[in-house]
């Protein structure tokens, strides 16, 4: 970690948020406003996901600052997406987890995704395959295999989020993982892992011995 990164990591949520809403009133007023927003909406995540109109209605925010706050989650997702650029090899499991967390942890519905890789573990494509409700989603192995063949993948990493925030694999997760592994093996494609994305945590089914 660089000294600059360490500097920002040491800042509180209110201090960081104040940097984006600071105006002519100065940093102390921005900090007080940031604290009020965090209290009003229930935390940083809730502020960043708040309806822009509701944010804009808060005294001291307005349309311009609410637009800046609303853009921050998308900026974060694009930042982590750049950590897994198409055509480059995955550098570390942490990069993969950070990318998937940024893409999926905030969702209120379940989303099942596939990361397709070549035989050198270079990223071929990331697909959001199946979208469901808060209770689950229907996953079709045939569609996963079809897309893997289209991009000539040699390996696949599966991922889906749990909107509950708990990243523990369910029995249904274990069953679909087994079905997908068998389907992919029929066309000589390896299933490297199935990652469960929770709120601030990620569980690897491979590390649990569930593949």
C-alpha positions in Angstrom: 0.0 0.0 0.0 1.4 3.4 -1.0 1.5 6.3 1.6 -1.3 8.1 -0.3 -3.5 5.0 -0.1 -2.8 4.7 3.6 -3.7 8.3 4.1 -7.2 7.8 2.6 -7.7 4.5 4.3 -7.2 6.2 7.7 -10.0 8.7 7.0 -13.5 8.2 8.3 -16.5 7.8 6.1 -17.6 11.3 7.0 -14.2 12.8 6.1 -14.1 11.0 2.7 -17.7 11.9 1.9 -17.0 15.5 2.8 -14.3 15.7 0.1 -17.0 15.3 -2.5 -19.6 17.7 -1.1 -17.2 20.5 0.0 -18.3 23.8 -1.3 -17.9 27.5 -0.5 -18.8 26.9 3.1 -15.4 25.2 3.8 -14.3 21.7 5.0 -15.8 22.0 8.5 -19.3 22.6 7.1 -18.9 19.8 4.6 -17.8 17.4 7.3 -20.9 18.3 9.4 -23.1 17.8 6.4 -21.5 14.5 5.7 -22.1 13.3 9.3 -25.7 14.4 9.0 -26.2 12.5 5.7 -24.7 9.3 7.2 -27.0 9.6 10.2 -30.0 10.4 8.1 -29.7 7.6 5.6 -28.1 5.0 7.9 -24.5 4.7 6.7 -22.2 5.3 3.7 -23.6 2.5 1.5 -27.2 3.9 2.0 -26.0 7.4 1.2 -24.4 6.3 -2.1 -27.4 4.3 -3.1 -30.0 6.9 -2.1 -32.4 8.3 -4.6 -30.8 11.5 -6.1 -34.0 13.4 -5.5 -34.0 12.5 -1.8 -30.3 13.5 -1.6 -30.9 16.7 -3.5 -33.7 17.7 -1.1 -31.3 17.6 1.9 -30.3 21.1 3.0 -26.9 21.9 1.7 -26.8 19.3 -1.0 -28.8 20.3 -4.1 -28.9 18.8 -7.6 -25.2 19.2 -8.4 -23.8 17.5 -5.2 -26.4 14.8 -5.3 -25.3 14.0 -8.9 -21.7 13.7 -7.7 -22.7 11.3 -4.9 -24.9 9.2 -7.1 -22.0 8.8 -9.6 -19.5 7.5 -7.0 -20.7 3.8 -7.0 -20.5 3.6 -10.8 -17.0 5.1 -10.6 -15.9 2.5 -8.1 -17.4 -0.3 -10.2 -15.4 0.9 -13.3 -12.3 1.2 -11.2 -12.5 -2.5 -10.1 -13.6 -3.6 -13.6 -10.3 -2.2 -14.9 -8.5 -4.6 -12.6 -9.7 -7.5 -14.8 -9.2 -6.1 -18.3 -10.2 -8.3 -21.3 -7.1 -10.1 -22.7 -5.0 -9.9 -19.6 -4.3 -12.7 -17.1 -5.9 -12.6 -13.7 -3.1 -11.3 -11.4 -4.5 -12.5 -8.1 -7.6 -14.0 -6.4 -7.9 -10.7 -4.6 -8.4 -8.8 -7.8 -11.2 -11.2 -8.8 -12.9 -10.8 -5.4 -12.6 -7.0 -5.5 -14.0 -6.9 -9.0 -17.0 -9.1 -8.2 -17.7 -7.3 -4.9 -17.8 -4.0 -6.7 -20.1 -5.4 -9.4 -22.5 -7.4 -7.2 -22.5 -6.7 -3.4 -24.8 -3.7 -3.6 -27.6 -5.4 -5.6 -31.0 -6.0 -4.1 -31.7 -9.0 -6.4 -29.7 -12.1 -7.0 -27.4 -12.1 -10.1 -25.5 -15.1 -11.5 -22.3 -14.3 -13.5 -19.6 -16.1 -15.4 -16.0 -15.0 -15.9 -14.6 -16.8 -19.0 -10.9 -17.4 -19.2 -8.5 -18.9 -21.8 -5.9 -21.6 -21.0 -3.5 -18.9 -19.6 -6.3 -17.5 -17.4 -6.6 -14.4 -19.4 -10.0 -12.8 -19.3 -12.1 -13.4 -22.3 -15.4 -12.0 -21.1 -17.5 -11.3 -18.1 -21.2 -12.1 -18.5 -24.2 -11.3 -16.3 -26.1 -14.5 -17.2 -29.2 -14.8 -15.0 -31.0 -12.3 -12.9 -33.4 -13.3 -10.1 -35.3 -12.0 -7.1 -34.1 -11.6 -3.6 -35.0 -15.3 -3.1 -32.9 -16.8 -5.9 -32.5 -17.2 -9.6 -32.8 -19.9 -12.2 -29.5 -21.0 -13.7 -29.4 -23.0 -17.0 -26.1 -25.0 -17.5 -26.8 -25.2 -21.2 -26.6 -21.4 -21.6 -23.3 -21.2 -19.6 -21.7 -23.9 -21.7 -23.0 -22.3 -24.9 -21.4 -18.9 -24.1 -18.2 -20.7 -23.0 -17.9 -22.3 -26.4 -18.7 -19.1 -28.2 -15.7 -17.3 -26.6 -13.5 -20.5 -26.8 -13.0 -20.5 -23.0 -10.8 -23.1 -21.3 -11.9 -22.3 -17.8 -14.8 -20.6 -16.0 -15.2 -18.8 -12.7 -18.8 -18.6 -11.5 -20.1 -16.0 -9.1 -23.4 -15.0 -7.6 -24.5 -12.6 -4.9 -26.6 -13.2 -1.8 -28.7 -10.0 -1.3 -29.1 -11.1 2.4 -25.4 -10.2 2.8 -24.5 -13.7 4.1 -21.9 -15.3 1.9 -22.5 -18.9 2.9 -23.2 -21.4 0.1 -26.6 -23.0 0.3 -27.5 -26.6 -0.7 -29.0 -25.2 -3.9 -25.7 -23.4 -4.6 -23.9 -26.7 -4.1 -26.3 -28.5 -6.4 -26.1 -26.0 -9.3 -22.3 -25.9 -9.0 -22.1 -29.7 -9.3 -24.4 -29.6 -12.4 -22.4 -26.8 -14.0 -19.1 -28.6 -13.4 -20.4 -31.8 -15.0 -21.8 -29.9 -18.0 -18.5 -28.0 -18.5 -16.4 -31.1 -18.2 -18.4 -32.7 -21.1 -16.8 -30.0 -23.4 -13.4 -30.1 -21.7 -13.8 -26.7 -19.8 -12.6 -26.5 -16.2 -14.6 -24.9 -13.5 -12.1 -23.1 -11.3 -14.3 -21.7 -8.6 -17.8 -20.5 -7.6 -17.7 -17.4 -5.5 -20.5 -16.3 -3.3 -20.7 -12.5 -2.9 -22.0 -11.2 0.4 -21.9 -7.8 2.1 -18.2 -7.2 2.5 -17.3 -10.9 2.3 -16.7 -13.5 -0.4 -16.8 -17.3 0.0 -14.9 -19.5 -2.4 -16.5 -22.9 -2.9 -13.3 -24.3 -4.2 -11.5 -23.4 -1.0 -14.3 -25.1 0.9 -13.8 -28.3 -1.1 -17.2 -28.0 -2.7 -16.2 -28.3 -6.4 
